[in-house]
Amino acid sequence: MQDSLQEKTGQVAELMKTRLGIRGKDLATKLRHTGRMMPKRIKREAAFLVEAAALAKSPKLSRMIDFERVEAAHKTCMTFLESVDVADRRKGVVLGILGSLALSFVVVAGLVVTVLAWRGYI
């Protein structure tokens, strides 16, 4: 059972790496670096998987694990991560940068026109 739990956390961690580009050695580390890339509900489910993996390391505490909830949490995380479109995320980042540059250009152009008008050149 511990092997299947480790396998599940490994699958979620691998998808977080490929789909979201989050680096880290294990799921707990990657979960701390997600920021706003994942909804709170999905983060909560992934955190449950991390807690269950920690409990599974101890034979006495491993009896406390709710394996039905582990299955549900794994399915929820996998469904979300498989639905993430990597190309769309890249496109969003590029459009965000271009939007920021366009806004900066408009503000600088407005300031230049204001200063030229104030000095009497226009």
Secondary structure, DSSP 8 states (H G I E B T S, - for coil): -HHHHHHHHHHHHHHIIIII----SSHHHHHHT-TTSS-HHHHHHHHHHHHHHHHHTSTTGGGG--HHHHHHHHHHHHHHHHH--HHHHHHHHHHHHHHHHHHHHHHHHHHHHHHHHHHT--
